[in-house]
């Protein structure tokens, strides 16, 4: 890990990225630590901070003591907000095309 990667905010962002890349079905702290090359304890602290902010959440497992983590509500909400933003831009382009050409873009594809 480089010196710039070792500060707290970068550890949190690297942990969040790892959870997104490997954890939609749940990933362990060990999985994240191996993926990011951040220490187990730093990953655990980052996950606890992300959980408080609802950017990551612990999966509750009745049959295991292993803690698994996945993206939280805030992170998923952000992706849906971005999707809505992009769809809005697409509709705007479609409307402009129709105004200019008199045709529906979907009919042209």
C-alpha positions in Angstrom: 0.0 0.0 0.0 1.4 3.4 -0.9 1.7 6.2 1.6 -1.3 8.0 0.0 -3.4 4.9 0.4 -2.7 4.6 4.1 -4.8 7.5 5.4 -8.2 7.0 6.9 -10.4 8.5 4.1 -8.6 6.4 1.5 -9.0 3.2 3.6 -12.7 3.9 3.8 -13.0 4.5 0.1 -10.9 1.4 -0.8 -13.1 -0.6 1.6 -16.3 0.7 0.0 -14.9 -0.1 -3.5 -14.0 -3.6 -2.4 -17.5 -4.2 -1.0 -19.0 -3.1 -4.3 -16.6 -5.2 -6.4 -16.8 -8.4 -4.4 -19.6 -8.1 -1.9 -23.2 -7.8 -3.3 -23.7 -11.4 -2.0 -21.6 -10.6 1.1 -17.9 -10.5 1.7 -15.9 -11.1 4.8 -13.4 -8.7 6.4 -10.7 -11.1 5.4 -11.9 -11.0 1.7 -11.8 -7.2 1.8 -8.4 -7.0 3.5 -6.9 -9.4 0.9 -8.5 -7.4 -1.9 -7.3 -4.0 -0.7 -4.1 -5.0 1.1 -5.4 -3.1 4.1 -5.1 -4.6 7.6 -8.0 -6.6 9.0 -8.4 -4.1 11.9 -8.4 -1.1 9.5 -11.0 -2.8 7.3 -13.2 -3.6 10.3 -13.0 0.1 11.5 -13.8 1.3 8.0 -16.8 -1.0 7.7 -18.1 0.1 11.1 -17.9 3.8 9.9 -19.6 2.9 6.6 -22.3 1.0 8.4 -23.1 4.0 10.6 -23.4 6.1 7.5 -25.5 3.3 5.8 -22.9 2.9 3.0 -22.3 -0.7 4.0 -24.4 -3.2 6.0 -23.7 -6.4 7.7 -25.6 -9.5 6.5 -27.3 -11.3 9.3 -26.6 -15.0 9.2 -28.4 -17.4 11.5 -26.2 -20.4 10.8 -22.7 -18.8 11.0 -20.7 -16.5 13.2 -18.8 -15.1 10.2 -19.6 -11.4 9.6 -20.4 -10.7 5.9 -20.8 -7.3 4.5 -22.5 -5.9 1.4 -23.3 -2.4 0.0 -25.8 -0.5 2.1 -28.9 1.6 1.4 -27.1 4.9 0.8 -24.7 3.3 -1.8 -27.6 1.6 -3.6 -29.7 4.7 -3.5 -26.9 6.7 -5.1 -26.7 4.2 -8.0 -30.4 4.4 -8.5 -30.3 8.2 -8.4 -27.6 8.2 -11.0 -29.6 5.8 -13.2 -32.6 8.1 -13.0 -30.4 11.1 -13.9 -29.1 9.2 -17.0 -32.6 8.1 -18.1 -33.7 11.8 -17.8 -30.9 12.9 -20.0 -31.8 10.2 -22.6 -35.5 11.3 -22.6 -34.3 14.9 -23.1 -32.2 13.8 -26.1 -35.1 11.8 -27.5 -37.4 14.8 -27.2 -34.9 17.1 -28.9 -34.5 14.6 -31.7 -38.3 14.5 -32.2 -38.6 18.3 -32.2 -35.9 18.6 -34.8 -36.7 15.6 -37.1 -40.4 15.2 -36.5 -39.7 11.5 -35.9 -39.4 9.4 -32.8 -35.8 8.3 -32.1 -37.0 4.8 -31.1 -38.6 4.3 -34.5 -35.3 5.1 -36.1 -33.3 2.5 -34.2 
